[in-house]
Amino acid sequence: MKIIDVSDPSLYKINHIQGSINIPYNELINNYRKYLNKYEKYYLYCKNGKLSKRAQIILSSLGYQVIYMEKSVRL
């Protein structure tokens, strides 16, 4: 299981899920082939959920297995 925080690095430094990695939204969307594999599952989140939901919609439409983590279900 890979957990990706799509927040700005400064927000990630302040608070993030232990074990998650930080790939800012624009970096992930513009370079998804560099970071993602269509055979793996990814969980996306951010502080308010807006960017991670948007990223989930885009990446799912491209065939990636991405799950949006709502704020209330964070680890």
Secondary structure, DSSP 8 states (H G I E B T S, - for coil): -EEEE-S-HHHHHHS--TT-EE--HHHHHHTHHHH--TTSEEEEE-SSSHHHHHHHHHHHHTT-EEEE--GGG--
